[in-house]
């Protein structure tokens, strides 16, 4: 089914970047905004399944999925067919002013697969940041309240409302004040605190009540609490089991909306359609994007029908709900329900088991965590495994790239693994073998303070990326 099924992947044949890539990188430096965060010189020509081919013909095993976007793999034939069919009929007519079937069909489908039994309505956007902006506006409109609670470590986007909700990195905020007011942050619960503290409650709820409701923001003025069920940019930390249900109870007690950012966690990535389902919680508003359309630009908020009560003209988007993107999303949901959600659960277990085995052999790896194919491991100082090592993490990412494995970082010094949900058992094993070799070359040798830089040794591939 996939384009490179007859090739061994990875297959890196030129120095990186290759000559064609180098030429394009020079042009990019001249004309493209410097604000983008490129971490290695990958210049992509095409993709198929879990494989990327660069402009010089090198093949890479992709464990990034375009930052968790290509849920069904690069250019899945069924998604491509839906895009091609719709593009031949209608590319754009603006669903804010007119009607067309793909937008209606997708709204109905999302309303039916969203967590909980309440009737739902859907507003379409072009991206995750736009979905967060829409959720913030809707929460304030519906509740007639101004204040919002969010979490340190969160990343919700770079537009002003989303940036103000975020608390991940200073680079996202530095130089852009003033931000949206009345947004209050508390610590995200990376794990439950000392044993017993959450037995009869939730430490996060206690912190919100004690530090915000009692000191800076009365609960009757709080419109919503925004949370990622697994912090993305913050380090791929799943929220502890008791936390989301406890936040749901707190919100219900004070008439506050629970807004769950499923931009990265949603659309099958954790083994369920939405990560909220692991916790048995029905949010008031769900934000989604990234994997929703397998690479086509689309986002959405799915809200309880009685919450989405804003009037005509109060919010709209010229391109949100584009018919081509909607058809891609419908094909994506079909594939997720048919096979890829189950595969995400199985391959995620395989991946974390493999990472735990690597952590037993390599003292610079610790704290394997995640749900489904949203998995991470920290890169730490080998002697003191409690100390993060961002320098070593970056060396691992760069060396993996040279060997044909695409990885990204997150948090203080974590490696994140978010491959397409079509990834096979053989591809997971191949990625783990490459990582094993990379870590082996990166760890300090006895008596040697710096990592060994054997960047092209020990390549390990899999036929066809099968």
Residue pairs with C-beta under 8 A, 6 or more apart in sequence:
1 49
1 77
2 48
2 49
2 51
2 73
2 464
2 465
3 46
3 48
3 49
3 51
3 75
4 48
4 49
4 51
4 53
4 59
4 464
4 465
5 463
5 464
5 465
5 466
6 463
6 464
7 51
7 59
7 463
7 464
7 465
8 461
8 462
8 463
8 464
9 51
9 59
9 60
9 61
9 404
9 427
9 430
9 461
9 462
9 463
9 464
9 465
10 58
10 59
10 60
10 61
10 403
10 404
10 405
10 430
10 434
10 459
10 461
11 58
11 59
11 404
11 461
12 58
12 59
12 60
12 402
12 403
12 404
12 459
13 56
13 57
13 58
14 56
14 57
14 58
16 40
16 41
16 58
16 401
16 402
17 25
17 41
17 42
17 43
17 56
18 54
18 55
18 56
18 57
18 58
19 56
20 43
20 55
20 56
21 41
21 42
21 43
21 54
21 55
21 56
22 41
24 43
24 55
25 41
25 43
39 394
39 397
39 398
39 408
39 409
40 397
40 398
40 401
42 52
42 54
42 60
42 401
42 406
43 54
43 55
44 52
44 53
44 54
44 55
45 53
45 54
45 55
45 57
46 52
46 53
46 74
46 75
47 53
47 62
47 70
47 74
47 75
48 73
48 74
48 75
49 73
49 74
49 76
49 420
49 422
49 465
50 61
50 62
50 63
50 73
50 74
50 419
50 420
50 422
50 423
50 424
50 427
50 465
51 59
51 60
51 61
51 62
51 74
51 465
52 59
52 60
52 62
52 74
52 406
53 59
53 60
54 60
58 404
59 404
59 465
60 401
60 404
60 405
60 406
61 404
61 405
61 406
61 427
61 430
61 431
61 434
61 461
61 462
61 465
62 70
62 74
62 406
62 419
62 420
63 405
63 406
63 407
63 417
63 418
63 419
63 423
63 431
64 406
64 407
64 408
64 418
64 419
65 71
65 291
65 418
65 419
65 420
66 74
66 295
67 264
67 290
67 408
67 418
68 232
68 264
68 269
68 290
68 291
68 374
68 418
69 290
69 291
69 294
69 295
70 291
70 294
70 295
70 420
71 267
71 268
71 269
71 290
71 291
71 292
71 294
71 332
71 336
71 340
71 420
71 421
72 78
72 79
72 294
72 331
72 332
72 335
72 336
72 340
72 420
72 421
72 422
73 294
73 420
73 421
73 422
74 295
74 420
76 294
76 331
76 335
76 422
78 331
78 334
78 335
79 294
79 295
79 328
79 331
79 332
79 335
81 331
82 327
82 328
82 330
82 331
83 296
83 324
83 327
83 328
85 327
86 102
86 323
86 324
86 326
86 327
87 324
89 323
90 100
90 323
91 322
91 323
91 324
92 319
92 322
92 323
93 100
93 323
94 318
94 319
95 103
95 124
95 320
95 321
95 322
95 323
96 316
96 317
96 318
96 320
96 321
100 323
102 323
102 324
102 326
102 327
102 330
103 124
103 321
103 323
103 326
105 326
105 330
106 122
106 124
106 321
106 326
106 329
106 330
107 121
107 122
107 124
107 321
109 330
109 333
110 120
110 122
110 288
110 300
110 302
111 119
111 120
111 121
111 122
111 302
112 120
113 273
113 274
113 333
113 337
114 120
114 274
114 286
114 302
115 274
115 276
115 277
115 281
115 282
115 283
115 286
116 282
116 283
116 304
117 282
118 282
118 304
118 305
118 306
119 304
119 305
119 306
120 302
120 303
120 304
120 305
121 302
121 303
121 304
121 305
121 308
122 300
122 301
122 302
122 303
123 134
123 138
123 300
123 301
123 303
123 308
123 315
123 320
124 298
124 299
124 300
124 317
124 320
124 321
124 326
125 131
125 133
125 134
125 289
125 298
125 299
125 300
125 301
125 317
125 320
126 297
126 298
126 299
126 317
126 319
126 320
126 322
127 157
127 289
127 297
127 299
128 156
128 157
128 162
128 261
128 263
128 264
128 287
128 288
128 289
128 290
128 299
129 156
129 157
129 158
129 159
129 162
130 157
130 159
130 289
130 299
130 317
130 320
131 263
131 287
131 288
131 289
131 299
131 300
131 301
132 156
132 157
132 159
132 161
132 162
132 165
132 226
132 261
132 263
132 287
133 157
133 159
133 160
133 161
133 162
134 287
134 301
134 315
135 224
135 226
135 259
135 285
135 287
135 301
135 303
136 148
136 161
136 162
136 165
136 180
136 224
136 226
137 161
137 310
137 314
137 315
138 285
138 301
138 303
138 307
138 308
138 310
138 315
139 148
139 223
139 224
139 257
139 259
139 285
140 146
140 148
140 223
141 309
141 310
141 314
142 223
142 257
142 307
142 308
142 309
142 310
143 223
143 224
143 255
143 256
143 257
145 220
145 221
145 222
145 223
146 181
146 182
146 221
146 223
147 182
147 183
147 184
147 217
147 221
147 222
147 223
148 165
148 182
148 183
148 184
148 222
148 223
148 224
148 225
148 226
149 183
149 184
149 185
149 186
149 208
149 212
149 217
149 222
149 224
149 225
149 226
150 156
150 165
150 166
150 167
150 183
150 184
150 185
150 225
150 226
150 227
151 167
151 185
151 186
151 187
151 188
151 226
151 227
151 228
151 231
152 167
152 185
152 186
152 187
152 188
153 167
153 168
153 187
153 188
153 190
153 231
153 233
153 234
153 235
153 237
153 411
154 165
154 166
154 167
154 168
154 188
154 226
154 227
154 228
154 231
154 233
154 234
154 261
155 166
155 168
155 169
155 172
155 228
155 231
155 232
155 233
155 234
156 162
156 163
156 165
156 166
156 226
156 228
156 261
156 263
157 163
157 165
157 166
158 172
160 176
160 179
160 180
161 180
163 172
163 173
163 176
163 179
164 179
164 180
164 183
165 180
165 183
165 226
166 172
166 173
167 185
168 233
168 234
169 233
173 179
182 217
184 212
184 216
184 217
186 204
186 207
186 208
186 211
186 212
187 204
187 207
188 227
188 231
188 234
188 237
188 239
189 203
189 204
189 239
189 240
189 243
190 231
190 235
190 237
191 237
191 240
192 198
192 203
192 240
192 242
193 203
197 203
198 240
198 242
201 246
202 242
202 243
202 246
202 247
204 243
204 246
204 247
205 246
205 247
205 249
205 250
208 225
208 250
209 250
212 222
213 219
213 222
219 254
219 256
220 254
220 255
222 254
222 256
223 256
223 257
224 251
224 256
224 257
224 258
224 259
224 284
224 285
225 247
225 250
225 251
225 256
225 257
225 258
225 259
226 259
226 261
227 239
227 244
227 247
227 258
227 259
227 260
227 261
228 234
228 239
228 260
228 261
228 262
228 264
228 265
229 238
229 239
229 244
229 260
229 262
229 265
229 275
229 276
229 278
229 279
230 236
230 237
230 238
230 239
230 264
230 265
230 270
230 275
230 370
230 371
230 374
231 237
231 239
231 411
232 263
232 264
232 265
232 410
233 410
233 411
234 410
234 411
235 376
235 410
235 411
235 412
235 414
236 369
236 370
236 374
236 375
236 376
236 410
236 411
236 414
236 416
237 369
237 376
237 411
238 275
238 369
238 370
238 371
239 279
241 279
243 279
244 260
244 276
244 279
244 281
245 279
245 280
245 281
247 258
247 281
248 258
248 281
248 282
250 256
251 257
251 258
251 284
257 284
257 285
257 307
258 281
258 283
258 284
258 285
259 283
259 284
259 285
259 286
259 287
260 274
260 275
260 276
260 281
260 283
260 285
260 286
260 287
261 287
262 274
262 275
262 276
262 286
262 287
262 288
263 287
263 288
263 289
263 290
263 299
264 290
264 374
264 418
265 274
265 275
265 371
265 374
266 273
266 274
266 275
266 286
266 288
266 290
266 291
266 292
267 273
267 274
267 288
267 290
267 291
267 292
267 332
267 333
267 336
268 291
268 336
268 340
268 341
268 344
268 372
268 421
269 275
269 291
269 344
269 372
269 373
269 374
269 418
269 421
270 278
270 344
270 345
270 348
270 371
270 372
270 373
270 374
271 341
271 342
271 344
271 345
271 348
271 371
271 372
271 373
272 278
272 341
272 372
273 336
273 337
273 341
274 286
274 288
275 371
275 374
276 282
276 283
276 286
278 371
284 303
284 304
284 307
285 301
285 302
285 303
285 304
285 307
286 301
286 302
286 303
287 299
287 300
287 301
288 299
288 300
288 301
288 302
289 298
289 299
289 300
291 332
291 421
292 298
292 299
292 300
292 329
292 332
293 325
293 326
293 328
293 329
293 332
294 328
294 329
294 331
294 332
295 328
296 322
296 324
296 325
296 328
296 329
297 319
297 322
297 325
298 320
298 321
298 322
298 325
298 326
298 328
298 329
299 320
336 421
340 421
340 422
341 421
343 421
343 422
343 423
344 372
344 373
344 421
345 372
346 425
347 373
347 419
347 421
347 423
347 424
347 425
347 428
348 370
348 371
348 372
348 373
348 374
348 375
350 425
350 428
350 429
351 373
351 375
351 417
351 428
351 431
351 432
352 368
352 369
352 370
352 375
354 428
354 429
354 432
355 365
355 368
355 375
355 377
355 417
355 432
356 368
358 365
358 377
358 432
358 435
358 436
358 439
359 365
359 366
359 368
359 377
361 436
362 382
362 436
362 439
362 440
362 443
363 380
363 382
363 383
363 385
363 443
364 379
364 380
364 381
364 382
364 389
364 392
364 439
364 442
364 443
365 377
365 378
365 379
365 380
365 439
366 377
366 378
366 380
366 385
367 376
367 377
367 378
367 380
367 414
368 375
368 376
368 377
369 375
369 376
369 377
370 376
370 417
373 417
373 418
373 419
373 421
373 423
374 416
374 417
374 418
375 416
375 417
375 418
376 410
376 411
376 414
376 415
376 416
376 417
377 414
377 415
378 388
378 411
378 412
378 413
378 414
378 415
379 388
379 389
379 390
379 392
379 393
379 396
379 413
379 414
379 415
380 386
380 387
380 388
380 389
380 413
381 387
381 388
381 389
381 392
382 443
382 444
388 412
388 413
389 413
390 409
390 412
390 413
392 413
392 442
392 451
393 409
393 413
393 414
393 415
394 409
395 442
395 451
395 453
396 407
396 415
396 435
396 438
396 439
396 442
397 407
397 408
397 409
397 415
398 455
399 438
399 441
399 442
399 453
399 455
400 406
400 407
400 434
400 435
400 438
401 407
402 455
402 456
403 434
403 437
403 438
403 455
403 456
403 458
403 459
404 434
404 459
404 461
405 431
405 434
405 435
405 438
407 415
407 416
407 417
407 435
408 415
408 416
408 418
409 415
409 416
410 416
415 435
417 431
419 427
419 428
419 431
424 465
424 466
426 462
426 463
426 466
427 462
427 465
427 466
429 462
430 460
430 461
430 462
430 465
433 460
434 458
434 459
434 460
437 457
437 458
437 459
437 460
438 458
440 458
441 451
441 452
441 453
441 454
441 455
441 457
441 458
442 451
442 452
442 453
443 451
443 452
444 450
444 451
444 452
445 452
